[in-house]
Amino acid sequence: MNDPESARKEMERVRWRCRRGLLELDIVLGRFAEQHYAGLDAAQRAAFDALLDMPDNPLWDMIAGRLEAVPNEQHALLDKIREA
C-alpha cells in the first residue's frame, strides 16, 4: 500500500468488513481499525482478515477471552484489539 489511493481503498474495505451484526463487535473492531490498522504489518493484516472471516459469536467470544485463538498471530492481535 504505497500510494494514498490504495491505502484509502484498503481502509474503506476494512471499515466495511468491521460492520457486524453485534453492536459490540462494530464498536470494538471499528475502533481498532481506525486507530491501529494502518500500523499493522502484512502478517498482522492477514490475521485480522482471518478474524473478520469468522462468524460474529465465535469472534466476540475470542475477543472477550471465552474462546481461545488458534494461530499464534491471532493471540497478539486479539491482545491489541482488547487494548483499543
N, CA, C and O atoms as a Maestro MAE file, in Angstrom:
{
 s_m_m2io_version
 :::
 2.0.0
}

f_m_ct {
 s_m_title
 :::
 protein
 m_atom[336] {
  # First column is atom index #
  i_m_mmod_type
  r_m_x_coord
  r_m_y_coord
  r_m_z_coord
  i_m_residue_number
  s_m_chain_name
  s_m_pdb_residue_name
  s_m_pdb_atom_name
  i_m_atomic_number
  :::
  1 25 0.824 -1.184 0.000 1 A "MET " " N  " 7
  2 3 0.000 0.000 0.000 1 A "MET " " CA " 6
  3 2 0.869 1.249 0.000 1 A "MET " " C  " 6
  4 15 0.913 1.984 0.987 1 A "MET " " O  " 8
  5 25 1.541 1.479 -1.082 2 A "ASN " " N  " 7
  6 3 2.426 2.619 -1.143 2 A "ASN " " CA " 6
  7 2 1.707 3.903 -1.498 2 A "ASN " " C  " 6
  8 15 2.028 4.961 -0.956 2 A "ASN " " O  " 8
  9 25 0.741 3.832 -2.395 3 A "ASP " " N  " 7
  10 3 0.098 5.069 -2.813 3 A "ASP " " CA " 6
  11 2 -1.134 5.365 -1.951 3 A "ASP " " C  " 6
  12 15 -1.783 4.448 -1.448 3 A "ASP " " O  " 8
  13 25 -1.449 6.651 -1.789 4 A "PRO " " N  " 7
  14 3 -2.565 7.054 -0.922 4 A "PRO " " CA " 6
  15 2 -3.915 6.496 -1.362 4 A "PRO " " C  " 6
  16 15 -4.758 6.179 -0.523 4 A "PRO " " O  " 8
  17 25 -4.124 6.374 -2.675 5 A "GLU " " N  " 7
  18 3 -5.406 5.854 -3.163 5 A "GLU " " CA " 6
  19 2 -5.592 4.388 -2.770 5 A "GLU " " C  " 6
  20 15 -6.688 3.995 -2.370 5 A "GLU " " O  " 8
  21 25 -4.555 3.589 -2.877 6 A "SER " " N  " 7
  22 3 -4.635 2.185 -2.455 6 A "SER " " CA " 6
  23 2 -4.874 2.083 -0.953 6 A "SER " " C  " 6
  24 15 -5.664 1.255 -0.500 6 A "SER " " O  " 8
  25 25 -4.198 2.917 -0.193 7 A "ALA " " N  " 7
  26 3 -4.380 2.914 1.259 7 A "ALA " " CA " 6
  27 2 -5.804 3.303 1.626 7 A "ALA " " C  " 6
  28 15 -6.396 2.712 2.529 7 A "ALA " " O  " 8
  29 25 -6.358 4.294 0.932 8 A "ARG " " N  " 7
  30 3 -7.735 4.732 1.205 8 A "ARG " " CA " 6
  31 2 -8.728 3.616 0.888 8 A "ARG " " C  " 6
  32 15 -9.649 3.355 1.663 8 A "ARG " " O  " 8
  33 25 -8.534 2.961 -0.257 9 A "LYS " " N  " 7
  34 3 -9.439 1.867 -0.644 9 A "LYS " " CA " 6
  35 2 -9.327 0.691 0.320 9 A "LYS " " C  " 6
  36 15 -10.338 0.084 0.674 9 A "LYS " " O  " 8
  37 25 -8.126 0.370 0.743 10 A "GLU " " N  " 7
  38 3 -7.932 -0.714 1.707 10 A "GLU " " CA " 6
  39 2 -8.633 -0.396 3.020 10 A "GLU " " C  " 6
  40 15 -9.263 -1.268 3.619 10 A "GLU " " O  " 8
  41 25 -8.525 0.848 3.465 11 A "MET " " N  " 7
  42 3 -9.163 1.235 4.726 11 A "MET " " CA " 6
  43 2 -10.686 1.193 4.595 11 A "MET " " C  " 6
  44 15 -11.373 0.791 5.534 11 A "MET " " O  " 8
  45 25 -11.208 1.595 3.466 12 A "GLU " " N  " 7
  46 3 -12.657 1.504 3.227 12 A "GLU " " CA " 6
  47 2 -13.115 0.049 3.290 12 A "GLU " " C  " 6
  48 15 -14.152 -0.260 3.877 12 A "GLU " " O  " 8
  49 25 -12.330 -0.842 2.676 13 A "ARG " " N  " 7
  50 3 -12.670 -2.269 2.690 13 A "ARG " " CA " 6
  51 2 -12.678 -2.804 4.115 13 A "ARG " " C  " 6
  52 15 -13.582 -3.548 4.497 13 A "ARG " " O  " 8
  53 25 -11.681 -2.430 4.895 14 A "VAL " " N  " 7
  54 3 -11.594 -2.897 6.273 14 A "VAL " " CA " 6
  55 2 -12.744 -2.339 7.098 14 A "VAL " " C  " 6
  56 15 -13.361 -3.071 7.871 14 A "VAL " " O  " 8
  57 25 -13.041 -1.054 6.943 15 A "ARG " " N  " 7
  58 3 -14.175 -0.459 7.681 15 A "ARG " " CA " 6
  59 2 -15.464 -1.210 7.378 15 A "ARG " " C  " 6
  60 15 -16.250 -1.506 8.278 15 A "ARG " " O  " 8
  61 25 -15.672 -1.516 6.099 16 A "TRP " " N  " 7
  62 3 -16.882 -2.231 5.703 16 A "TRP " " CA " 6
  63 2 -16.926 -3.617 6.340 16 A "TRP " " C  " 6
  64 15 -17.978 -4.042 6.818 16 A "TRP " " O  " 8
  65 25 -15.808 -4.319 6.351 17 A "ARG " " N  " 7
  66 3 -15.769 -5.664 6.929 17 A "ARG " " CA " 6
  67 2 -15.932 -5.642 8.445 17 A "ARG " " C  " 6
  68 15 -16.344 -6.643 9.031 17 A "ARG " " O  " 8
  69 25 -15.617 -4.523 9.088 18 A "CYS " " N  " 7
  70 3 -15.766 -4.413 10.543 18 A "CYS " " CA " 6
  71 2 -17.216 -4.196 10.954 18 A "CYS " " C  " 6
  72 15 -17.542 -4.315 12.135 18 A "CYS " " O  " 8
  73 25 -18.080 -3.883 10.015 19 A "ARG " " N  " 7
  74 3 -19.508 -3.716 10.325 19 A "ARG " " CA " 6
  75 2 -20.103 -5.093 10.540 19 A "ARG " " C  " 6
  76 15 -20.075 -5.936 9.643 19 A "ARG " " O  " 8
  77 25 -20.638 -5.317 11.719 20 A "ARG " " N  " 7
  78 3 -21.103 -6.645 12.088 20 A "ARG " " CA " 6
  79 2 -22.531 -6.599 12.593 20 A "ARG " " C  " 6
  80 15 -23.115 -5.525 12.743 20 A "ARG " " O  " 8
  81 25 -23.089 -7.774 12.854 21 A "GLY " " N  " 7
  82 3 -24.429 -7.888 13.391 21 A "GLY " " CA " 6
  83 2 -24.491 -7.586 14.879 21 A "GLY " " C  " 6
  84 15 -25.549 -7.225 15.394 21 A "GLY " " O  " 8
  85 25 -23.377 -7.730 15.572 22 A "LEU " " N  " 7
  86 3 -23.322 -7.427 17.002 22 A "LEU " " CA " 6
  87 2 -22.757 -6.023 17.196 22 A "LEU " " C  " 6
  88 15 -21.664 -5.716 16.718 22 A "LEU " " O  " 8
  89 25 -23.501 -5.181 17.894 23 A "LEU " " N  " 7
  90 3 -23.064 -3.812 18.135 23 A "LEU " " CA " 6
  91 2 -21.701 -3.777 18.818 23 A "LEU " " C  " 6
  92 15 -20.870 -2.924 18.507 23 A "LEU " " O  " 8
  93 25 -21.471 -4.705 19.750 24 A "GLU " " N  " 7
  94 3 -20.197 -4.743 20.462 24 A "GLU " " CA " 6
  95 2 -19.035 -4.920 19.481 24 A "GLU " " C  " 6
  96 15 -18.000 -4.266 19.608 24 A "GLU " " O  " 8
  97 25 -19.217 -5.809 18.508 25 A "LEU " " N  " 7
  98 3 -18.168 -6.024 17.513 25 A "LEU " " CA " 6
  99 2 -17.982 -4.792 16.632 25 A "LEU " " C  " 6
  100 15 -16.851 -4.427 16.310 25 A "LEU " " O  " 8
  101 25 -19.082 -4.147 16.241 26 A "ASP " " N  " 7
  102 3 -18.970 -2.917 15.457 26 A "ASP " " CA " 6
  103 2 -18.074 -1.911 16.171 26 A "ASP " " C  " 6
  104 15 -17.179 -1.319 15.567 26 A "ASP " " O  " 8
  105 25 -18.323 -1.732 17.435 27 A "ILE " " N  " 7
  106 3 -17.585 -0.740 18.210 27 A "ILE " " CA " 6
  107 2 -16.121 -1.130 18.353 27 A "ILE " " C  " 6
  108 15 -15.229 -0.341 18.040 27 A "ILE " " O  " 8
  109 25 -15.875 -2.345 18.824 28 A "VAL " " N  " 7
  110 3 -14.505 -2.777 19.104 28 A "VAL " " CA " 6
  111 2 -13.678 -2.875 17.823 28 A "VAL " " C  " 6
  112 15 -12.561 -2.361 17.771 28 A "VAL " " O  " 8
  113 25 -14.210 -3.522 16.798 29 A "LEU " " N  " 7
  114 3 -13.457 -3.689 15.556 29 A "LEU " " CA " 6
  115 2 -13.270 -2.366 14.827 29 A "LEU " " C  " 6
  116 15 -12.197 -2.094 14.290 29 A "LEU " " O  " 8
  117 25 -14.315 -1.545 14.810 30 A "GLY " " N  " 7
  118 3 -14.206 -0.243 14.160 30 A "GLY " " CA " 6
  119 2 -13.173 0.646 14.829 30 A "GLY " " C  " 6
  120 15 -12.382 1.306 14.156 30 A "GLY " " O  " 8
  121 25 -13.183 0.660 16.146 31 A "ARG " " N  " 7
  122 3 -12.203 1.459 16.891 31 A "ARG " " CA " 6
  123 2 -10.785 0.961 16.612 31 A "ARG " " C  " 6
  124 15 -9.872 1.756 16.389 31 A "ARG " " O  " 8
  125 25 -10.611 -0.364 16.628 32 A "PHE " " N  " 7
  126 3 -9.291 -0.929 16.354 32 A "PHE " " CA " 6
  127 2 -8.837 -0.564 14.944 32 A "PHE " " C  " 6
  128 15 -7.696 -0.142 14.751 32 A "PHE " " O  " 8
  129 25 -9.708 -0.720 13.971 33 A "ALA " " N  " 7
  130 3 -9.333 -0.431 12.584 33 A "ALA " " CA " 6
  131 2 -8.919 1.031 12.428 33 A "ALA " " C  " 6
  132 15 -7.909 1.325 11.788 33 A "ALA " " O  " 8
  133 25 -9.683 1.934 13.002 34 A "GLU " " N  " 7
  134 3 -9.367 3.355 12.877 34 A "GLU " " CA " 6
  135 2 -8.044 3.712 13.551 34 A "GLU " " C  " 6
  136 15 -7.274 4.516 13.025 34 A "GLU " " O  " 8
  137 25 -7.784 3.128 14.690 35 A "GLN " " N  " 7
  138 3 -6.612 3.508 15.470 35 A "GLN " " CA " 6
  139 2 -5.350 2.736 15.104 35 A "GLN " " C  " 6
  140 15 -4.251 3.273 15.238 35 A "GLN " " O  " 8
  141 25 -5.476 1.493 14.648 36 A "HIS " " N  " 7
  142 3 -4.291 0.643 14.545 36 A "HIS " " CA " 6
  143 2 -4.066 -0.051 13.208 36 A "HIS " " C  " 6
  144 15 -2.948 -0.491 12.942 36 A "HIS " " O  " 8
  145 25 -5.081 -0.167 12.358 37 A "TYR " " N  " 7
  146 3 -4.926 -0.978 11.155 37 A "TYR " " CA " 6
  147 2 -3.775 -0.504 10.268 37 A "TYR " " C  " 6
  148 15 -3.012 -1.324 9.757 37 A "TYR " " O  " 8
  149 25 -3.646 0.791 10.083 38 A "ALA " " N  " 7
  150 3 -2.596 1.326 9.203 38 A "ALA " " CA " 6
  151 2 -1.195 0.937 9.682 38 A "ALA " " C  " 6
  152 15 -0.273 0.852 8.871 38 A "ALA " " O  " 8
  153 25 -1.024 0.705 10.967 39 A "GLY " " N  " 7
  154 3 0.283 0.366 11.512 39 A "GLY " " CA " 6
  155 2 0.588 -1.117 11.568 39 A "GLY " " C  " 6
  156 15 1.669 -1.503 12.015 39 A "GLY " " O  " 8
  157 25 -0.335 -1.959 11.127 40 A "LEU " " N  " 7
  158 3 -0.106 -3.403 11.148 40 A "LEU " " CA " 6
  159 2 0.795 -3.818 9.999 40 A "LEU " " C  " 6
  160 15 0.761 -3.221 8.923 40 A "LEU " " O  " 8
  161 25 1.598 -4.843 10.233 41 A "ASP " " N  " 7
  162 3 2.401 -5.396 9.142 41 A "ASP " " CA " 6
  163 2 1.534 -6.378 8.347 41 A "ASP " " C  " 6
  164 15 0.381 -6.627 8.701 41 A "ASP " " O  " 8
  165 25 2.095 -6.926 7.284 42 A "ALA " " N  " 7
  166 3 1.332 -7.801 6.387 42 A "ALA " " CA " 6
  167 2 0.789 -9.037 7.103 42 A "ALA " " C  " 6
  168 15 -0.349 -9.436 6.859 42 A "ALA " " O  " 8
  169 25 1.580 -9.645 7.977 43 A "ALA " " N  " 7
  170 3 1.109 -10.832 8.708 43 A "ALA " " CA " 6
  171 2 -0.024 -10.482 9.659 43 A "ALA " " C  " 6
  172 15 -0.983 -11.243 9.788 43 A "ALA " " O  " 8
  173 25 0.077 -9.346 10.321 44 A "GLN " " N  " 7
  174 3 -0.987 -8.925 11.232 44 A "GLN " " CA " 6
  175 2 -2.261 -8.592 10.462 44 A "GLN " " C  " 6
  176 15 -3.362 -8.894 10.920 44 A "GLN " " O  " 8
  177 25 -2.114 -7.975 9.305 45 A "ARG " " N  " 7
  178 3 -3.296 -7.674 8.481 45 A "ARG " " CA " 6
  179 2 -3.964 -8.958 8.014 45 A "ARG " " C  " 6
  180 15 -5.191 -9.051 7.996 45 A "ARG " " O  " 8
  181 25 -3.162 -9.946 7.636 46 A "ALA " " N  " 7
  182 3 -3.721 -11.241 7.226 46 A "ALA " " CA " 6
  183 2 -4.447 -11.903 8.391 46 A "ALA " " C  " 6
  184 15 -5.513 -12.490 8.202 46 A "ALA " " O  " 8
  185 25 -3.885 -11.816 9.588 47 A "ALA " " N  " 7
  186 3 -4.535 -12.384 10.772 47 A "ALA " " CA " 6
  187 2 -5.836 -11.644 11.076 47 A "ALA " " C  " 6
  188 15 -6.828 -12.263 11.462 47 A "ALA " " O  " 8
  189 25 -5.835 -10.327 10.905 48 A "PHE " " N  " 7
  190 3 -7.051 -9.545 11.129 48 A "PHE " " CA " 6
  191 2 -8.120 -9.921 10.113 48 A "PHE " " C  " 6
  192 15 -9.288 -10.077 10.469 48 A "PHE " " O  " 8
  193 25 -7.730 -10.069 8.849 49 A "ASP " " N  " 7
  194 3 -8.682 -10.510 7.826 49 A "ASP " " CA " 6
  195 2 -9.262 -11.879 8.168 49 A "ASP " " C  " 6
  196 15 -10.453 -12.115 7.967 49 A "ASP " " O  " 8
  197 25 -8.435 -12.777 8.680 50 A "ALA " " N  " 7
  198 3 -8.924 -14.107 9.073 50 A "ALA " " CA " 6
  199 2 -9.938 -13.988 10.210 50 A "ALA " " C  " 6
  200 15 -10.937 -14.706 10.231 50 A "ALA " " O  " 8
  201 25 -9.682 -13.089 11.147 51 A "LEU " " N  " 7
  202 3 -10.654 -12.867 12.226 51 A "LEU " " CA " 6
  203 2 -11.960 -12.328 11.660 51 A "LEU " " C  " 6
  204 15 -13.040 -12.734 12.088 51 A "LEU " " O  " 8
  205 25 -11.865 -11.418 10.704 52 A "LEU " " N  " 7
  206 3 -13.073 -10.843 10.115 52 A "LEU " " CA " 6
  207 2 -13.872 -11.855 9.305 52 A "LEU " " C  " 6
  208 15 -15.058 -11.642 9.050 52 A "LEU " " O  " 8
  209 25 -13.239 -12.952 8.897 53 A "ASP " " N  " 7
  210 3 -13.950 -14.016 8.183 53 A "ASP " " CA " 6
  211 2 -14.801 -14.867 9.122 53 A "ASP " " C  " 6
  212 15 -15.662 -15.623 8.672 53 A "ASP " " O  " 8
  213 25 -14.561 -14.744 10.413 54 A "MET " " N  " 7
  214 3 -15.279 -15.572 11.394 54 A "MET " " CA " 6
  215 2 -16.708 -15.075 11.601 54 A "MET " " C  " 6
  216 15 -16.987 -13.891 11.415 54 A "MET " " O  " 8
  217 25 -17.616 -15.978 11.986 55 A "PRO " " N  " 7
  218 3 -18.962 -15.558 12.387 55 A "PRO " " CA " 6
  219 2 -18.896 -14.700 13.655 55 A "PRO " " C  " 6
  220 15 -17.944 -14.795 14.430 55 A "PRO " " O  " 8
  221 25 -19.906 -13.873 13.851 56 A "ASP " " N  " 7
  222 3 -19.918 -12.905 14.947 56 A "ASP " " CA " 6
  223 2 -19.736 -13.519 16.337 56 A "ASP " " C  " 6
  224 15 -18.872 -13.080 17.096 56 A "ASP " " O  " 8
  225 25 -20.527 -14.512 16.671 57 A "ASN " " N  " 7
  226 3 -20.484 -15.024 18.051 57 A "ASN " " CA " 6
  227 2 -19.139 -15.646 18.424 57 A "ASN " " C  " 6
  228 15 -18.616 -15.330 19.492 57 A "ASN " " O  " 8
  229 25 -18.556 -16.512 17.599 58 A "PRO " " N  " 7
  230 3 -17.221 -17.020 17.959 58 A "PRO " " CA " 6
  231 2 -16.162 -15.916 18.003 58 A "PRO " " C  " 6
  232 15 -15.267 -15.946 18.848 58 A "PRO " " O  " 8
  233 25 -16.263 -14.944 17.096 59 A "LEU " " N  " 7
  234 3 -15.308 -13.836 17.113 59 A "LEU " " CA " 6
  235 2 -15.438 -13.038 18.400 59 A "LEU " " C  " 6
  236 15 -14.432 -12.702 19.025 59 A "LEU " " O  " 8
  237 25 -16.656 -12.732 18.797 60 A "TRP " " N  " 7
  238 3 -16.856 -11.998 20.046 60 A "TRP " " CA " 6
  239 2 -16.339 -12.803 21.240 60 A "TRP " " C  " 6
  240 15 -15.737 -12.243 22.155 60 A "TRP " " O  " 8
  241 25 -16.575 -14.115 21.228 61 A "ASP " " N  " 7
  242 3 -16.073 -14.959 22.322 61 A "ASP " " CA " 6
  243 2 -14.544 -14.939 22.380 61 A "ASP " " C  " 6
  244 15 -13.964 -14.970 23.465 61 A "ASP " " O  " 8
  245 25 -13.893 -14.887 21.219 62 A "MET " " N  " 7
  246 3 -12.429 -14.794 21.218 62 A "MET " " CA " 6
  247 2 -11.966 -13.454 21.769 62 A "MET " " C  " 6
  248 15 -11.023 -13.402 22.558 62 A "MET " " O  " 8
  249 25 -12.614 -12.381 21.366 63 A "ILE " " N  " 7
  250 3 -12.238 -11.054 21.855 63 A "ILE " " CA " 6
  251 2 -12.482 -10.956 23.357 63 A "ILE " " C  " 6
  252 15 -11.693 -10.356 24.086 63 A "ILE " " O  " 8
  253 25 -13.570 -11.546 23.805 64 A "ALA " " N  " 7
  254 3 -13.923 -11.500 25.228 64 A "ALA " " CA " 6
  255 2 -13.103 -12.483 26.063 64 A "ALA " " C  " 6
  256 15 -13.176 -12.460 27.292 64 A "ALA " " O  " 8
  257 25 -12.325 -13.344 25.412 65 A "GLY " " N  " 7
  258 3 -11.478 -14.289 26.133 65 A "GLY " " CA " 6
  259 2 -12.168 -15.577 26.528 65 A "GLY " " C  " 6
  260 15 -11.623 -16.354 27.311 65 A "GLY " " O  " 8
  261 25 -13.357 -15.816 26.003 66 A "ARG " " N  " 7
  262 3 -14.089 -17.044 26.325 66 A "ARG " " CA " 6
  263 2 -13.755 -18.187 25.380 66 A "ARG " " C  " 6
  264 15 -14.065 -19.344 25.665 66 A "ARG " " O  " 8
  265 25 -13.121 -17.866 24.250 67 A "LEU " " N  " 7
  266 3 -12.733 -18.865 23.259 67 A "LEU " " CA " 6
  267 2 -11.283 -18.590 22.891 67 A "LEU " " C  " 6
  268 15 -10.911 -17.446 22.629 67 A "LEU " " O  " 8
  269 25 -10.476 -19.622 22.871 68 A "GLU " " N  " 7
  270 3 -9.040 -19.475 22.621 68 A "GLU " " CA " 6
  271 2 -8.762 -19.326 21.125 68 A "GLU " " C  " 6
  272 15 -9.343 -20.038 20.305 68 A "GLU " " O  " 8
  273 25 -7.885 -18.411 20.783 69 A "ALA " " N  " 7
  274 3 -7.439 -18.246 19.399 69 A "ALA " " CA " 6
  275 2 -6.459 -19.362 19.068 69 A "ALA " " C  " 6
  276 15 -5.689 -19.792 19.928 69 A "ALA " " O  " 8
  277 25 -6.486 -19.829 17.834 70 A "VAL " " N  " 7
  278 3 -5.620 -20.937 17.448 70 A "VAL " " CA " 6
  279 2 -4.263 -20.452 16.928 70 A "VAL " " C  " 6
  280 15 -3.243 -20.745 17.552 70 A "VAL " " O  " 8
  281 25 -4.214 -19.723 15.811 71 A "PRO " " N  " 7
  282 3 -2.898 -19.290 15.324 71 A "PRO " " CA " 6
  283 2 -2.236 -18.298 16.276 71 A "PRO " " C  " 6
  284 15 -2.905 -17.462 16.883 71 A "PRO " " O  " 8
  285 25 -0.949 -18.399 16.393 72 A "ASN " " N  " 7
  286 3 -0.196 -17.543 17.305 72 A "ASN " " CA " 6
  287 2 -0.343 -16.068 16.959 72 A "ASN " " C  " 6
  288 15 -0.381 -15.231 17.861 72 A "ASN " " O  " 8
  289 25 -0.429 -15.726 15.666 73 A "GLU " " N  " 7
  290 3 -0.587 -14.336 15.257 73 A "GLU " " CA " 6
  291 2 -1.881 -13.751 15.825 73 A "GLU " " C  " 6
  292 15 -1.954 -12.562 16.137 73 A "GLU " " O  " 8
  293 25 -2.895 -14.604 15.952 74 A "GLN " " N  " 7
  294 3 -4.173 -14.115 16.459 74 A "GLN " " CA " 6
  295 2 -4.085 -13.739 17.935 74 A "GLN " " C  " 6
  296 15 -4.761 -12.804 18.364 74 A "GLN " " O  " 8
  297 25 -3.281 -14.431 18.712 75 A "HIS " " N  " 7
  298 3 -3.157 -14.110 20.133 75 A "HIS " " CA " 6
  299 2 -2.699 -12.668 20.318 75 A "HIS " " C  " 6
  300 15 -3.324 -11.906 21.056 75 A "HIS " " O  " 8
  301 25 -1.619 -12.294 19.656 76 A "ALA " " N  " 7
  302 3 -1.086 -10.945 19.782 76 A "ALA " " CA " 6
  303 2 -2.058 -9.918 19.243 76 A "ALA " " C  " 6
  304 15 -2.219 -8.845 19.824 76 A "ALA " " O  " 8
  305 25 -2.711 -10.240 18.130 77 A "LEU " " N  " 7
  306 3 -3.667 -9.324 17.547 77 A "LEU " " CA " 6
  307 2 -4.885 -9.132 18.440 77 A "LEU " " C  " 6
  308 15 -5.376 -8.014 18.596 77 A "LEU " " O  " 8
  309 25 -5.369 -10.216 19.021 78 A "LEU " " N  " 7
  310 3 -6.510 -10.096 19.930 78 A "LEU " " CA " 6
  311 2 -6.159 -9.260 21.155 78 A "LEU " " C  " 6
  312 15 -7.000 -8.518 21.662 78 A "LEU " " O  " 8
  313 25 -4.946 -9.373 21.623 79 A "ASP " " N  " 7
  314 3 -4.498 -8.516 22.739 79 A "ASP " " CA " 6
  315 2 -4.566 -7.040 22.323 79 A "ASP " " C  " 6
  316 15 -5.013 -6.197 23.101 79 A "ASP " " O  " 8
  317 25 -4.124 -6.730 21.098 80 A "LYS " " N  " 7
  318 3 -4.179 -5.353 20.609 80 A "LYS " " CA " 6
  319 2 -5.614 -4.870 20.481 80 A "LYS " " C  " 6
  320 15 -5.927 -3.729 20.821 80 A "LYS " " O  " 8
  321 25 -6.488 -5.748 19.987 81 A "ILE " " N  " 7
  322 3 -7.891 -5.387 19.829 81 A "ILE " " CA " 6
  323 2 -8.512 -5.106 21.191 81 A "ILE " " C  " 6
  324 15 -9.267 -4.145 21.342 81 A "ILE " " O  " 8
  325 25 -8.205 -5.926 22.170 82 A "ARG " " N  " 7
  326 3 -8.760 -5.724 23.519 82 A "ARG " " CA " 6
  327 2 -8.272 -4.412 24.127 82 A "ARG " " C  " 6
  328 15 -8.993 -3.786 24.904 82 A "ARG " " O  " 8
  329 25 -7.066 -3.994 23.785 83 A "GLU " " N  " 7
  330 3 -6.497 -2.759 24.338 83 A "GLU " " CA " 6
  331 2 -7.063 -1.514 23.676 83 A "GLU " " C  " 6
  332 15 -7.050 -0.434 24.267 83 A "GLU " " O  " 8
  333 25 -7.566 -1.657 22.439 84 A "ALA " " N  " 7
  334 3 -8.045 -0.491 21.679 84 A "ALA " " CA " 6
  335 2 -9.319 0.088 22.260 84 A "ALA " " C  " 6
  336 15 -9.847 1.069 21.736 84 A "ALA " " O  " 8
  :::
 }
 m_bond[335] {
  # First column is bond index #
  i_m_from
  i_m_to
  i_m_order
  :::
  1 1 2 1
  2 2 3 1
  3 3 4 2
  4 3 5 1
  5 5 6 1
  6 6 7 1
  7 7 8 2
  8 7 9 1
  9 9 10 1
  10 10 11 1
  11 11 12 2
  12 11 13 1
  13 13 14 1
  14 14 15 1
  15 15 16 2
  16 15 17 1
  17 17 18 1
  18 18 19 1
  19 19 20 2
  20 19 21 1
  21 21 22 1
  22 22 23 1
  23 23 24 2
  24 23 25 1
  25 25 26 1
  26 26 27 1
  27 27 28 2
  28 27 29 1
  29 29 30 1
  30 30 31 1
  31 31 32 2
  32 31 33 1
  33 33 34 1
  34 34 35 1
  35 35 36 2
  36 35 37 1
  37 37 38 1
  38 38 39 1
  39 39 40 2
  40 39 41 1
  41 41 42 1
  42 42 43 1
  43 43 44 2
  44 43 45 1
  45 45 46 1
  46 46 47 1
  47 47 48 2
  48 47 49 1
  49 49 50 1
  50 50 51 1
  51 51 52 2
  52 51 53 1
  53 53 54 1
  54 54 55 1
  55 55 56 2
  56 55 57 1
  57 57 58 1
  58 58 59 1
  59 59 60 2
  60 59 61 1
  61 61 62 1
  62 62 63 1
  63 63 64 2
  64 63 65 1
  65 65 66 1
  66 66 67 1
  67 67 68 2
  68 67 69 1
  69 69 70 1
  70 70 71 1
  71 71 72 2
  72 71 73 1
  73 73 74 1
  74 74 75 1
  75 75 76 2
  76 75 77 1
  77 77 78 1
  78 78 79 1
  79 79 80 2
  80 79 81 1
  81 81 82 1
  82 82 83 1
  83 83 84 2
  84 83 85 1
  85 85 86 1
  86 86 87 1
  87 87 88 2
  88 87 89 1
  89 89 90 1
  90 90 91 1
  91 91 92 2
  92 91 93 1
  93 93 94 1
  94 94 95 1
  95 95 96 2
  96 95 97 1
  97 97 98 1
  98 98 99 1
  99 99 100 2
  100 99 101 1
  101 101 102 1
  102 102 103 1
  103 103 104 2
  104 103 105 1
  105 105 106 1
  106 106 107 1
  107 107 108 2
  108 107 109 1
  109 109 110 1
  110 110 111 1
  111 111 112 2
  112 111 113 1
  113 113 114 1
  114 114 115 1
  115 115 116 2
  116 115 117 1
  117 117 118 1
  118 118 119 1
  119 119 120 2
  120 119 121 1
  121 121 122 1
  122 122 123 1
  123 123 124 2
  124 123 125 1
  125 125 126 1
  126 126 127 1
  127 127 128 2
  128 127 129 1
  129 129 130 1
  130 130 131 1
  131 131 132 2
  132 131 133 1
  133 133 134 1
  134 134 135 1
  135 135 136 2
  136 135 137 1
  137 137 138 1
  138 138 139 1
  139 139 140 2
  140 139 141 1
  141 141 142 1
  142 142 143 1
  143 143 144 2
  144 143 145 1
  145 145 146 1
  146 146 147 1
  147 147 148 2
  148 147 149 1
  149 149 150 1
  150 150 151 1
  151 151 152 2
  152 151 153 1
  153 153 154 1
  154 154 155 1
  155 155 156 2
  156 155 157 1
  157 157 158 1
  158 158 159 1
  159 159 160 2
  160 159 161 1
  161 161 162 1
  162 162 163 1
  163 163 164 2
  164 163 165 1
  165 165 166 1
  166 166 167 1
  167 167 168 2
  168 167 169 1
  169 169 170 1
  170 170 171 1
  171 171 172 2
  172 171 173 1
  173 173 174 1
  174 174 175 1
  175 175 176 2
  176 175 177 1
  177 177 178 1
  178 178 179 1
  179 179 180 2
  180 179 181 1
  181 181 182 1
  182 182 183 1
  183 183 184 2
  184 183 185 1
  185 185 186 1
  186 186 187 1
  187 187 188 2
  188 187 189 1
  189 189 190 1
  190 190 191 1
  191 191 192 2
  192 191 193 1
  193 193 194 1
  194 194 195 1
  195 195 196 2
  196 195 197 1
  197 197 198 1
  198 198 199 1
  199 199 200 2
  200 199 201 1
  201 201 202 1
  202 202 203 1
  203 203 204 2
  204 203 205 1
  205 205 206 1
  206 206 207 1
  207 207 208 2
  208 207 209 1
  209 209 210 1
  210 210 211 1
  211 211 212 2
  212 211 213 1
  213 213 214 1
  214 214 215 1
  215 215 216 2
  216 215 217 1
  217 217 218 1
  218 218 219 1
  219 219 220 2
  220 219 221 1
  221 221 222 1
  222 222 223 1
  223 223 224 2
  224 223 225 1
  225 225 226 1
  226 226 227 1
  227 227 228 2
  228 227 229 1
  229 229 230 1
  230 230 231 1
  231 231 232 2
  232 231 233 1
  233 233 234 1
  234 234 235 1
  235 235 236 2
  236 235 237 1
  237 237 238 1
  238 238 239 1
  239 239 240 2
  240 239 241 1
  241 241 242 1
  242 242 243 1
  243 243 244 2
  244 243 245 1
  245 245 246 1
  246 246 247 1
  247 247 248 2
  248 247 249 1
  249 249 250 1
  250 250 251 1
  251 251 252 2
  252 251 253 1
  253 253 254 1
  254 254 255 1
  255 255 256 2
  256 255 257 1
  257 257 258 1
  258 258 259 1
  259 259 260 2
  260 259 261 1
  261 261 262 1
  262 262 263 1
  263 263 264 2
  264 263 265 1
  265 265 266 1
  266 266 267 1
  267 267 268 2
  268 267 269 1
  269 269 270 1
  270 270 271 1
  271 271 272 2
  272 271 273 1
  273 273 274 1
  274 274 275 1
  275 275 276 2
  276 275 277 1
  277 277 278 1
  278 278 279 1
  279 279 280 2
  280 279 281 1
  281 281 282 1
  282 282 283 1
  283 283 284 2
  284 283 285 1
  285 285 286 1
  286 286 287 1
  287 287 288 2
  288 287 289 1
  289 289 290 1
  290 290 291 1
  291 291 292 2
  292 291 293 1
  293 293 294 1
  294 294 295 1
  295 295 296 2
  296 295 297 1
  297 297 298 1
  298 298 299 1
  299 299 300 2
  300 299 301 1
  301 301 302 1
  302 302 303 1
  303 303 304 2
  304 303 305 1
  305 305 306 1
  306 306 307 1
  307 307 308 2
  308 307 309 1
  309 309 310 1
  310 310 311 1
  311 311 312 2
  312 311 313 1
  313 313 314 1
  314 314 315 1
  315 315 316 2
  316 315 317 1
  317 317 318 1
  318 318 319 1
  319 319 320 2
  320 319 321 1
  321 321 322 1
  322 322 323 1
  323 323 324 2
  324 323 325 1
  325 325 326 1
  326 326 327 1
  327 327 328 2
  328 327 329 1
  329 329 330 1
  330 330 331 1
  331 331 332 2
  332 331 333 1
  333 333 334 1
  334 334 335 1
  335 335 336 2
  :::
 }
}
